[in-house]
Amino acid sequence: MSKAKEAILRKIKTALADVSKEQASADISRDYRKHGSLSHEQTIELFAERVAEYKAVVQRIGKNDLQDEIAKSCKQEQVQKLVVPEGFPAGWLPDELTLWHDDRKNDSLSNEKLDQSDGVITTCVQAVAQTGTTILDAGPGQGRRAVTLVPDYHLCIVREAQIVELLPEAIRQLEEMIKAKQSPITMFSGPSATSDIELSRVEGVHGPRRLEVLIVSDS
C-alpha cells in the first residue's frame, strides 16, 4: 500500500472515531424519484431541450432520413475523415466520406491517428432527459473510450426508445448488463468543457469540443 493511501485511510479512521457501529450501519434514505412522470413524447422533448442547453447541436429526424442527415451534418462540420467504431451500422454511413474503422481486436487506431481525424460517429446505449445525458457502454457502434475522447467532433445517434426521464431509470435498466459484462460506462452532457478558478470556460479539454446529437424516431 502506498504512503498516500495509508495517509488517506488514517484520516478517514480518525474522522470516524466517534461514530458508533449503529450509526455506521444505518440505512441510507433512498426516497428520491425512481420513476418518471412525463409521457414518452414529453421525455424526448425534454432531452432535446436539455442537450441544446449544454451547447450541443440536436435534431429530431425520421429513421429513413438518417443517412442523409449524417451526410449533411458531416458536410456542415467539414468532416471528411470519420472514425467509425466496430459494430456501427454500415447502411447509415454516407458514401462520400473517408471512413477510419476502429477494430479493437485487430486494428485499433492509435491516439495519434484519432487526433488526425475530423470526428467520430457513434450510437449509444441510453439517454437521460432530466440531465440531457447520453450514456455509452462500449457496445456495438459505440467503441472504446478513446474513440469518443480524442476526436474534436462527436456525432451521436440516439433512438427515441433509448431515452428515459430520470437517471435512476437508466441505471436500473443498465444494472444487470453492467454486472454481467463489467463494461466501462461513459456519461456526457454536452461537449467537453471545464472552468478554472476564475470561471473562464475552456472547451475540448477532456473530450470533443463539438457534440451533435441526432434523435431518431422509432417509426
GROMACS elastic network, one bead per residue, 0.5 to 0.9 nm:
[ bonds ]
;  ai    aj funct       b0    kb
    1     4     6  0.83982   500
    1     5     6  0.65764   500
    1     6     6  0.67797   500
    2     5     6  0.52792   500
    2     6     6  0.62913   500
    2     7     6  0.87077   500
    3     6     6  0.50074   500
    3     7     6  0.61434   500
    3     8     6  0.86910   500
    4     7     6  0.51259   500
    4     8     6  0.63332   500
    4     9     6  0.87669   500
    5     8     6  0.51083   500
    5     9     6  0.62034   500
    5    10     6  0.85060   500
    6     9     6  0.52210   500
    6    10     6  0.60441   500
    6    11     6  0.86619   500
    7    10     6  0.50749   500
    7    11     6  0.62818   500
    7    12     6  0.87256   500
    8    11     6  0.52345   500
    8    12     6  0.63251   500
    8    13     6  0.87293   500
    9    12     6  0.50359   500
    9    13     6  0.61492   500
    9    14     6  0.86087   500
   10    13     6  0.51302   500
   10    14     6  0.62289   500
   10    15     6  0.86654   500
   11    14     6  0.50623   500
   11    15     6  0.61331   500
   11    16     6  0.86588   500
   12    15     6  0.50825   500
   12    16     6  0.62344   500
   12    17     6  0.86382   500
   13    16     6  0.52137   500
   13    17     6  0.61467   500
   14    17     6  0.51860   500
   14    18     6  0.84080   500
   15    18     6  0.74757   500
   15    19     6  0.84234   500
   16    19     6  0.52364   500
   16    20     6  0.84588   500
   16    24     6  0.87720   500
   17    20     6  0.81230   500
   19    22     6  0.82262   500
   19    23     6  0.62358   500
   19    24     6  0.65209   500
   20    23     6  0.51880   500
   20    24     6  0.61894   500
   20    25     6  0.86970   500
   21    24     6  0.50019   500
   21    25     6  0.61549   500
   21    26     6  0.85436   500
   22    25     6  0.53185   500
   22    26     6  0.60911   500
   23    26     6  0.51770   500
   23    27     6  0.88069   500
   24    27     6  0.87365   500
   25    28     6  0.88748   500
   27    30     6  0.88319   500
   29    32     6  0.83610   500
   30    33     6  0.86237   500
   31    34     6  0.83138   500
   32   168     6  0.89586   500
   33    36     6  0.74133   500
   33   166     6  0.79642   500
   33   168     6  0.77456   500
   34   166     6  0.71018   500
   34   167     6  0.80975   500
   34   168     6  0.54039   500
   34   169     6  0.61805   500
   35   165     6  0.78380   500
   35   166     6  0.68790   500
   35   168     6  0.75608   500
   35   169     6  0.63367   500
   36    39     6  0.85350   500
   36    43     6  0.86891   500
   36   164     6  0.77657   500
   36   165     6  0.53669   500
   36   166     6  0.59991   500
   36   169     6  0.78272   500
   37    43     6  0.89594   500
   37   165     6  0.79399   500
   38    41     6  0.79837   500
   38    42     6  0.57259   500
   38    43     6  0.58500   500
   38   165     6  0.72309   500
   39    42     6  0.51169   500
   39    43     6  0.60857   500
   39    44     6  0.87066   500
   40    43     6  0.50742   500
   40    44     6  0.63586   500
   40    45     6  0.87407   500
   40   160     6  0.86020   500
   40   161     6  0.86532   500
   40   163     6  0.84637   500
   40   164     6  0.81501   500
   40   165     6  0.85777   500
   41    44     6  0.51875   500
   41    45     6  0.62469   500
   41    46     6  0.86228   500
   41   160     6  0.88874   500
   42    45     6  0.50582   500
   42    46     6  0.60668   500
   42    47     6  0.85924   500
   42   165     6  0.89828   500
   43    46     6  0.51293   500
   43    47     6  0.62348   500
   43    48     6  0.87324   500
   43   128     6  0.86799   500
   43   129     6  0.59581   500
   43   130     6  0.81994   500
   43   163     6  0.72061   500
   43   164     6  0.66975   500
   43   165     6  0.55959   500
   44    47     6  0.51369   500
   44    48     6  0.63007   500
   44    49     6  0.86517   500
   44   129     6  0.67896   500
   44   160     6  0.66497   500
   44   163     6  0.65629   500
   44   164     6  0.80544   500
   44   165     6  0.82861   500
   44   215     6  0.84682   500
   45    48     6  0.51683   500
   45    49     6  0.61668   500
   45    50     6  0.86829   500
   45   129     6  0.80876   500
   46    49     6  0.50286   500
   46    50     6  0.61151   500
   46    51     6  0.85382   500
   46   129     6  0.54935   500
   46   130     6  0.68821   500
   46   132     6  0.78975   500
   46   165     6  0.82143   500
   47    50     6  0.52260   500
   47    51     6  0.60796   500
   47    52     6  0.85628   500
   47   127     6  0.79124   500
   47   128     6  0.66660   500
   47   130     6  0.66299   500
   47   131     6  0.75154   500
   47   132     6  0.51609   500
   47   133     6  0.79459   500
   47   163     6  0.75850   500
   47   164     6  0.86556   500
   47   165     6  0.79524   500
   48    51     6  0.52701   500
   48    52     6  0.62471   500
   48    53     6  0.87231   500
   48    58     6  0.63598   500
   48    59     6  0.76329   500
   48    60     6  0.80487   500
   48   129     6  0.75704   500
   48   132     6  0.72809   500
   48   213     6  0.86447   500
   48   215     6  0.79872   500
   49    52     6  0.52742   500
   49    53     6  0.63341   500
   49    58     6  0.84796   500
   49   129     6  0.84862   500
   49   132     6  0.77219   500
   50    54     6  0.66780   500
   50   129     6  0.69853   500
   50   130     6  0.72552   500
   50   131     6  0.64677   500
   50   133     6  0.83586   500
   50   189     6  0.85494   500
   50   190     6  0.88961   500
   51    54     6  0.53880   500
   51    55     6  0.71634   500
   51    56     6  0.59403   500
   51    57     6  0.76635   500
   51    58     6  0.68639   500
   51   129     6  0.83610   500
   51   131     6  0.80128   500
   51   133     6  0.73175   500
   51   134     6  0.89658   500
   51   189     6  0.67241   500
   51   190     6  0.60734   500
   51   213     6  0.80808   500
   52    55     6  0.53090   500
   52    56     6  0.50725   500
   52    57     6  0.60427   500
   52    58     6  0.61675   500
   52   132     6  0.82829   500
   52   190     6  0.78024   500
   53    56     6  0.72504   500
   53   132     6  0.84230   500
   53   190     6  0.81466   500
   54    57     6  0.89428   500
   54   132     6  0.79642   500
   54   189     6  0.67459   500
   54   191     6  0.71934   500
   55   190     6  0.62741   500
   55   191     6  0.70370   500
   55   210     6  0.84573   500
   55   211     6  0.80913   500
   56   189     6  0.86952   500
   56   190     6  0.53526   500
   56   191     6  0.62973   500
   56   210     6  0.68414   500
   56   211     6  0.51059   500
   56   212     6  0.56244   500
   56   213     6  0.73324   500
   57   190     6  0.88569   500
   57   210     6  0.82155   500
   57   211     6  0.63938   500
   57   213     6  0.62081   500
   57   214     6  0.84558   500
   58   211     6  0.85661   500
   58   212     6  0.57028   500
   58   214     6  0.58749   500
   58   215     6  0.73759   500
   59   212     6  0.81602   500
   59   213     6  0.64936   500
   59   214     6  0.50542   500
   59   215     6  0.60039   500
   59   216     6  0.84978   500
   60   213     6  0.85939   500
   60   214     6  0.59648   500
   60   216     6  0.60302   500
   60   217     6  0.73224   500
   61    64     6  0.83693   500
   61    65     6  0.65542   500
   61    66     6  0.69782   500
   61    69     6  0.80092   500
   61   214     6  0.68690   500
   61   215     6  0.61176   500
   61   216     6  0.51438   500
   61   217     6  0.62598   500
   62    65     6  0.53667   500
   62    66     6  0.66791   500
   62   215     6  0.83502   500
   62   216     6  0.55519   500
   62   217     6  0.50802   500
   62   218     6  0.78192   500
   62   219     6  0.73122   500
   63    66     6  0.52665   500
   63    67     6  0.84666   500
   63   159     6  0.89026   500
   63   216     6  0.55521   500
   63   217     6  0.58766   500
   63   218     6  0.71529   500
   63   219     6  0.70595   500
   64    67     6  0.75314   500
   64    68     6  0.85447   500
   65    68     6  0.54930   500
   65    69     6  0.60784   500
   65    70     6  0.86377   500
   65   216     6  0.88578   500
   66    69     6  0.51551   500
   66    70     6  0.61076   500
   66    71     6  0.86196   500
   66    92     6  0.65323   500
   66    93     6  0.88795   500
   66   214     6  0.82860   500
   66   216     6  0.74358   500
   67    70     6  0.51910   500
   67    71     6  0.63118   500
   67    72     6  0.87459   500
   67    91     6  0.76048   500
   67    93     6  0.59621   500
   67    94     6  0.60985   500
   68    71     6  0.51000   500
   68    72     6  0.62243   500
   68    73     6  0.86674   500
   68    92     6  0.85009   500
   68    93     6  0.88230   500
   68    94     6  0.73417   500
   69    73     6  0.60460   500
   69    74     6  0.85103   500
   69   214     6  0.83651   500
   70    73     6  0.51540   500
   70    74     6  0.61502   500
   70    75     6  0.85280   500
   70    92     6  0.77682   500
   70    93     6  0.72784   500
   70    94     6  0.71543   500
   70   155     6  0.82100   500
   70   214     6  0.84326   500
   71    74     6  0.52573   500
   71    75     6  0.61222   500
   71    76     6  0.85996   500
   71    93     6  0.77401   500
   71    94     6  0.56682   500
   71    95     6  0.86633   500
   71    96     6  0.81127   500
   71    97     6  0.82671   500
   72    75     6  0.51135   500
   72    76     6  0.60811   500
   72    77     6  0.85728   500
   73    76     6  0.51280   500
   73    77     6  0.61503   500
   73    78     6  0.84450   500
   73    79     6  0.83298   500
   73   155     6  0.82488   500
   73   212     6  0.82938   500
   74    77     6  0.51112   500
   74    78     6  0.58875   500
   74    80     6  0.72772   500
   74    82     6  0.85694   500
   74    97     6  0.84939   500
   74   119     6  0.85869   500
   74   155     6  0.85144   500
   75    79     6  0.59686   500
   75    80     6  0.77991   500
   76    79     6  0.76776   500
   77   118     6  0.86528   500
   77   153     6  0.82526   500
   78   118     6  0.76832   500
   79    82     6  0.66288   500
   79    97     6  0.78442   500
   79   117     6  0.83198   500
   79   118     6  0.50856   500
   79   119     6  0.64690   500
   79   153     6  0.85542   500
   80    96     6  0.81083   500
   80    97     6  0.52796   500
   80    98     6  0.57434   500
   80    99     6  0.81492   500
   80   117     6  0.81084   500
   80   118     6  0.63558   500
   80   119     6  0.83554   500
   81    97     6  0.64809   500
   81    99     6  0.59488   500
   81   100     6  0.68012   500
   81   116     6  0.82679   500
   81   117     6  0.52039   500
   81   118     6  0.52285   500
   81   119     6  0.69189   500
   81   120     6  0.86221   500
   82    97     6  0.68980   500
   82    98     6  0.61743   500
   82    99     6  0.50675   500
   82   100     6  0.58922   500
   82   101     6  0.84137   500
   82   117     6  0.61847   500
   82   118     6  0.59487   500
   82   119     6  0.52265   500
   82   120     6  0.54128   500
   82   121     6  0.71019   500
   83    98     6  0.86634   500
   83    99     6  0.60184   500
   83   101     6  0.59088   500
   83   102     6  0.69397   500
   83   109     6  0.89589   500
   83   114     6  0.74176   500
   83   117     6  0.67565   500
   83   118     6  0.79622   500
   83   119     6  0.61899   500
   83   121     6  0.64565   500
   83   122     6  0.89008   500
   83   147     6  0.76133   500
   83   151     6  0.83272   500
   84    87     6  0.85076   500
   84    88     6  0.66955   500
   84    99     6  0.65376   500
   84   100     6  0.59128   500
   84   102     6  0.60899   500
   84   120     6  0.61936   500
   84   121     6  0.58652   500
   84   122     6  0.70891   500
   84   141     6  0.76327   500
   84   142     6  0.86612   500
   84   143     6  0.81496   500
   84   147     6  0.86434   500
   85    88     6  0.59286   500
   85   100     6  0.85349   500
   85   101     6  0.60007   500
   85   102     6  0.50336   500
   85   103     6  0.69145   500
   85   104     6  0.86416   500
   85   120     6  0.81043   500
   85   121     6  0.75251   500
   85   122     6  0.67642   500
   85   140     6  0.75499   500
   85   141     6  0.53084   500
   85   142     6  0.59491   500
   85   144     6  0.78657   500
   85   147     6  0.75097   500
   86    89     6  0.89599   500
   86   101     6  0.68140   500
   86   102     6  0.58425   500
   86   103     6  0.54196   500
   86   104     6  0.74280   500
   86   139     6  0.87075   500
   86   140     6  0.61214   500
   86   141     6  0.56532   500
   86   142     6  0.75248   500
   86   143     6  0.62683   500
   87    90     6  0.82462   500
   87   103     6  0.89591   500
   87   139     6  0.80031   500
   87   142     6  0.77508   500
   87   143     6  0.82155   500
   88    91     6  0.88914   500
   88    92     6  0.83080   500
   88    93     6  0.88744   500
   88   121     6  0.84325   500
   88   122     6  0.68852   500
   88   123     6  0.71534   500
   88   140     6  0.62333   500
   88   142     6  0.73012   500
   88   143     6  0.87750   500
   89    92     6  0.58229   500
   89    93     6  0.75273   500
   89   140     6  0.89341   500
   89   141     6  0.71161   500
   90    93     6  0.55921   500
   90    94     6  0.88805   500
   91    94     6  0.80963   500
   93    96     6  0.88802   500
   93    97     6  0.81280   500
   93    99     6  0.87934   500
   94    97     6  0.62505   500
   95    98     6  0.82289   500
  100   109     6  0.81891   500
  100   114     6  0.89078   500
  100   117     6  0.81986   500
  101   107     6  0.80969   500
  101   108     6  0.81407   500
  101   109     6  0.79191   500
  102   106     6  0.86713   500
  102   107     6  0.62429   500
  102   108     6  0.50094   500
  102   109     6  0.56977   500
  102   143     6  0.76443   500
  102   144     6  0.89018   500
  102   147     6  0.81008   500
  103   106     6  0.55901   500
  103   109     6  0.77370   500
  103   143     6  0.85362   500
  104   107     6  0.61216   500
  104   109     6  0.83269   500
  104   143     6  0.80881   500
  104   144     6  0.76730   500
  105   108     6  0.70670   500
  109   112     6  0.80455   500
  109   113     6  0.59468   500
  109   114     6  0.63837   500
  109   147     6  0.84098   500
  110   113     6  0.50982   500
  110   114     6  0.62366   500
  110   115     6  0.85854   500
  111   115     6  0.60846   500
  111   116     6  0.86946   500
  111   146     6  0.73923   500
  111   147     6  0.83528   500
  111   150     6  0.69859   500
  112   115     6  0.50839   500
  112   116     6  0.64862   500
  112   150     6  0.88646   500
  113   116     6  0.51207   500
  113   117     6  0.66990   500
  114   117     6  0.53073   500
  114   118     6  0.85068   500
  114   119     6  0.83441   500
  114   120     6  0.87737   500
  114   146     6  0.83275   500
  114   147     6  0.69887   500
  114   150     6  0.61153   500
  114   151     6  0.59308   500
  115   118     6  0.79955   500
  115   119     6  0.87992   500
  115   150     6  0.57972   500
  115   151     6  0.55503   500
  115   152     6  0.78028   500
  116   119     6  0.89071   500
  116   151     6  0.77768   500
  117   120     6  0.78054   500
  117   151     6  0.62917   500
  117   152     6  0.81751   500
  118   151     6  0.65978   500
  118   152     6  0.67706   500
  118   153     6  0.66892   500
  119   148     6  0.87421   500
  119   150     6  0.87864   500
  119   151     6  0.50614   500
  119   152     6  0.58444   500
  119   154     6  0.57239   500
  119   155     6  0.75681   500
  119   208     6  0.85265   500
  120   147     6  0.70940   500
  120   148     6  0.66857   500
  120   151     6  0.63348   500
  120   152     6  0.82345   500
  120   153     6  0.63299   500
  120   154     6  0.50397   500
  120   155     6  0.62221   500
  120   156     6  0.83622   500
  121   141     6  0.83248   500
  121   142     6  0.81644   500
  121   148     6  0.83781   500
  121   153     6  0.85455   500
  121   154     6  0.58810   500
  121   156     6  0.57613   500
  121   157     6  0.77354   500
  122   136     6  0.89935   500
  122   140     6  0.89378   500
  122   141     6  0.54389   500
  122   143     6  0.74107   500
  122   148     6  0.81946   500
  122   154     6  0.76780   500
  122   155     6  0.64823   500
  122   157     6  0.61975   500
  123   136     6  0.79488   500
  123   139     6  0.88507   500
  123   140     6  0.79331   500
  123   141     6  0.52728   500
  123   142     6  0.53159   500
  123   143     6  0.89416   500
  123   155     6  0.86316   500
  123   156     6  0.55985   500
  123   158     6  0.63288   500
  123   159     6  0.85710   500
  124   127     6  0.76977   500
  124   134     6  0.69888   500
  124   135     6  0.60141   500
  124   136     6  0.50373   500
  124   137     6  0.74893   500
  124   138     6  0.85837   500
  124   139     6  0.81061   500
  124   140     6  0.88113   500
  124   141     6  0.75212   500
  124   142     6  0.60370   500
  124   156     6  0.70899   500
  124   157     6  0.66308   500
  124   158     6  0.61292   500
  124   159     6  0.83819   500
  124   162     6  0.82971   500
  125   134     6  0.80366   500
  125   135     6  0.58827   500
  125   136     6  0.54582   500
  125   137     6  0.64093   500
  125   138     6  0.87120   500
  125   139     6  0.76440   500
  125   142     6  0.82019   500
  125   158     6  0.81603   500
  125   162     6  0.68479   500
  125   174     6  0.86838   500
  126   133     6  0.85752   500
  126   134     6  0.61844   500
  126   135     6  0.51091   500
  126   136     6  0.70902   500
  126   137     6  0.88516   500
  126   158     6  0.77561   500
  126   159     6  0.86351   500
  126   161     6  0.87376   500
  126   163     6  0.60920   500
  126   164     6  0.76743   500
  126   170     6  0.67221   500
  126   173     6  0.89537   500
  126   174     6  0.84234   500
  127   132     6  0.73368   500
  127   133     6  0.55919   500
  127   135     6  0.57290   500
  127   136     6  0.89114   500
  127   158     6  0.73966   500
  127   159     6  0.88707   500
  127   160     6  0.89462   500
  127   162     6  0.59523   500
  127   164     6  0.62865   500
  127   165     6  0.84194   500
  127   167     6  0.86038   500
  127   170     6  0.74342   500
  127   187     6  0.89277   500
  128   131     6  0.60001   500
  128   132     6  0.56730   500
  128   133     6  0.50190   500
  128   134     6  0.64125   500
  128   135     6  0.80722   500
  128   162     6  0.85323   500
  128   163     6  0.57151   500
  128   164     6  0.51861   500
  128   165     6  0.55533   500
  128   166     6  0.58331   500
  128   167     6  0.59218   500
  128   169     6  0.85131   500
  128   170     6  0.69349   500
  129   133     6  0.68166   500
  129   134     6  0.88918   500
  129   163     6  0.65885   500
  129   164     6  0.60957   500
  129   166     6  0.65672   500
  129   167     6  0.83145   500
  130   133     6  0.78675   500
  130   164     6  0.84343   500
  130   165     6  0.56349   500
  130   166     6  0.57020   500
  130   167     6  0.75356   500
  131   134     6  0.89809   500
  131   165     6  0.86300   500
  131   166     6  0.78589   500
  131   167     6  0.78657   500
  131   189     6  0.71173   500
  132   188     6  0.83352   500
  132   189     6  0.55696   500
  132   190     6  0.76055   500
  133   167     6  0.86435   500
  133   187     6  0.63726   500
  133   188     6  0.54489   500
  133   190     6  0.75781   500
  134   156     6  0.87335   500
  134   158     6  0.81534   500
  134   163     6  0.87837   500
  134   186     6  0.82563   500
  134   187     6  0.57099   500
  134   188     6  0.55616   500
  134   189     6  0.63977   500
  134   190     6  0.86057   500
  135   170     6  0.88902   500
  135   185     6  0.69434   500
  135   186     6  0.57058   500
  135   188     6  0.67476   500
  136   139     6  0.74643   500
  136   142     6  0.63939   500
  136   143     6  0.85366   500
  136   145     6  0.87404   500
  136   184     6  0.81963   500
  136   185     6  0.57721   500
  136   186     6  0.50835   500
  136   187     6  0.64653   500
  136   188     6  0.86899   500
  137   140     6  0.89067   500
  137   142     6  0.71706   500
  137   143     6  0.83495   500
  137   144     6  0.85691   500
  137   145     6  0.89388   500
  137   178     6  0.83612   500
  137   183     6  0.58533   500
  137   184     6  0.57276   500
  137   186     6  0.64367   500
  137   187     6  0.89411   500
  138   141     6  0.79016   500
  138   142     6  0.51892   500
  138   144     6  0.53339   500
  138   145     6  0.70760   500
  138   183     6  0.66825   500
  138   184     6  0.66513   500
  138   185     6  0.73049   500
  138   186     6  0.82901   500
  139   142     6  0.54571   500
  139   143     6  0.64741   500
  139   144     6  0.83405   500
  139   183     6  0.82022   500
  140   143     6  0.67747   500
  142   145     6  0.85596   500
  142   147     6  0.84684   500
  142   148     6  0.83236   500
  142   156     6  0.89369   500
  143   146     6  0.81669   500
  143   147     6  0.62328   500
  143   148     6  0.76661   500
  144   147     6  0.57004   500
  144   148     6  0.75170   500
  144   184     6  0.86899   500
  145   148     6  0.57388   500
  145   149     6  0.64415   500
  145   150     6  0.89398   500
  145   184     6  0.81192   500
  145   185     6  0.88284   500
  145   186     6  0.75025   500
  146   150     6  0.59044   500
  146   151     6  0.86168   500
  147   150     6  0.61414   500
  147   151     6  0.70175   500
  148   151     6  0.64601   500
  148   152     6  0.87827   500
  148   153     6  0.86117   500
  148   154     6  0.67596   500
  148   207     6  0.70224   500
  148   208     6  0.73610   500
  149   152     6  0.79786   500
  149   154     6  0.87585   500
  149   192     6  0.88887   500
  149   206     6  0.67169   500
  149   208     6  0.61254   500
  150   153     6  0.88643   500
  150   206     6  0.82900   500
  150   207     6  0.60156   500
  150   208     6  0.67761   500
  151   154     6  0.70958   500
  151   207     6  0.73951   500
  151   208     6  0.59335   500
  151   209     6  0.87656   500
  152   204     6  0.71649   500
  152   207     6  0.71050   500
  152   209     6  0.55486   500
  152   210     6  0.63658   500
  152   211     6  0.86277   500
  153   191     6  0.88114   500
  153   207     6  0.87986   500
  153   208     6  0.52478   500
  153   209     6  0.63828   500
  153   211     6  0.59303   500
  153   212     6  0.79250   500
  154   191     6  0.85040   500
  154   208     6  0.62995   500
  154   209     6  0.83913   500
  154   210     6  0.63738   500
  154   212     6  0.62814   500
  154   213     6  0.83542   500
  155   210     6  0.85349   500
  155   211     6  0.61009   500
  155   213     6  0.59430   500
  155   214     6  0.75685   500
  156   211     6  0.76590   500
  156   212     6  0.62445   500
  156   214     6  0.63207   500
  156   215     6  0.86497   500
  157   212     6  0.86882   500
  157   213     6  0.59954   500
  157   214     6  0.50607   500
  157   215     6  0.63010   500
  157   216     6  0.71344   500
  158   161     6  0.84364   500
  158   162     6  0.68098   500
  158   163     6  0.78258   500
  158   213     6  0.69119   500
  158   214     6  0.60600   500
  158   216     6  0.61068   500
  159   162     6  0.54224   500
  159   163     6  0.72573   500
  159   214     6  0.82373   500
  159   215     6  0.56371   500
  159   217     6  0.63046   500
  159   218     6  0.67499   500
  160   163     6  0.56061   500
  160   164     6  0.89234   500
  160   215     6  0.62471   500
  160   216     6  0.59023   500
  160   217     6  0.55073   500
  160   218     6  0.60376   500
  161   164     6  0.80218   500
  161   216     6  0.89424   500
  161   217     6  0.80932   500
  161   218     6  0.66376   500
  163   170     6  0.84575   500
  164   167     6  0.77001   500
  164   169     6  0.66258   500
  164   170     6  0.64958   500
  165   168     6  0.89366   500
  165   169     6  0.72996   500
  165   170     6  0.83101   500
  166   169     6  0.54287   500
  166   170     6  0.67747   500
  167   170     6  0.50904   500
  167   171     6  0.62246   500
  167   172     6  0.85875   500
  168   171     6  0.50723   500
  168   172     6  0.60368   500
  168   173     6  0.86243   500
  169   172     6  0.52040   500
  169   173     6  0.63617   500
  169   174     6  0.87333   500
  170   173     6  0.52364   500
  170   174     6  0.62085   500
  170   175     6  0.84933   500
  171   174     6  0.50392   500
  171   175     6  0.57037   500
  172   175     6  0.52196   500
  172   176     6  0.79302   500
  173   176     6  0.73054   500
  173   177     6  0.80705   500
  174   177     6  0.53953   500
  174   178     6  0.60495   500
  174   179     6  0.86963   500
  175   178     6  0.52034   500
  175   179     6  0.62780   500
  175   180     6  0.86668   500
  176   179     6  0.51342   500
  176   180     6  0.60917   500
  176   181     6  0.85351   500
  177   180     6  0.50947   500
  177   181     6  0.58872   500
  177   182     6  0.75441   500
  177   183     6  0.79856   500
  178   181     6  0.54094   500
  178   183     6  0.56664   500
  178   184     6  0.80376   500
  178   185     6  0.82739   500
  179   182     6  0.53402   500
  179   183     6  0.80983   500
  180   183     6  0.83225   500
  181   184     6  0.89818   500
  182   185     6  0.89785   500
  188   191     6  0.76719   500
  188   192     6  0.80111   500
  189   192     6  0.82433   500
  190   193     6  0.83673   500
  190   209     6  0.89916   500
  190   210     6  0.83239   500
  190   211     6  0.63857   500
  190   212     6  0.85767   500
  191   203     6  0.73192   500
  191   204     6  0.72212   500
  191   207     6  0.72541   500
  191   208     6  0.59010   500
  191   209     6  0.52672   500
  191   210     6  0.55300   500
  191   211     6  0.51740   500
  191   212     6  0.86278   500
  192   202     6  0.85415   500
  192   203     6  0.56432   500
  192   205     6  0.64306   500
  192   206     6  0.57375   500
  192   207     6  0.50138   500
  192   208     6  0.56370   500
  192   209     6  0.56280   500
  192   210     6  0.79088   500
  192   211     6  0.84645   500
  193   201     6  0.67149   500
  193   202     6  0.55457   500
  193   204     6  0.58521   500
  193   205     6  0.64066   500
  193   206     6  0.72336   500
  193   207     6  0.80885   500
  193   208     6  0.88120   500
  193   209     6  0.74398   500
  194   199     6  0.85595   500
  194   200     6  0.81540   500
  194   201     6  0.57220   500
  194   202     6  0.53960   500
  194   203     6  0.64422   500
  194   204     6  0.82992   500
  194   205     6  0.71391   500
  194   206     6  0.82849   500
  195   198     6  0.74615   500
  195   200     6  0.51391   500
  195   202     6  0.60029   500
  195   203     6  0.86910   500
  196   199     6  0.51083   500
  196   200     6  0.56120   500
  196   201     6  0.70615   500
  196   202     6  0.81016   500
  197   200     6  0.75550   500
  198   201     6  0.89327   500
  202   205     6  0.69459   500
  203   206     6  0.82200   500
  203   207     6  0.83913   500
  203   208     6  0.79711   500
  203   209     6  0.53909   500
  203   210     6  0.86595   500
  204   207     6  0.52135   500
  204   208     6  0.51102   500
  204   210     6  0.79009   500
  205   208     6  0.78232   500
  205   209     6  0.78829   500
  206   209     6  0.88212   500
  207   210     6  0.89553   500
  208   211     6  0.67294   500
  216   219     6  0.87644   500
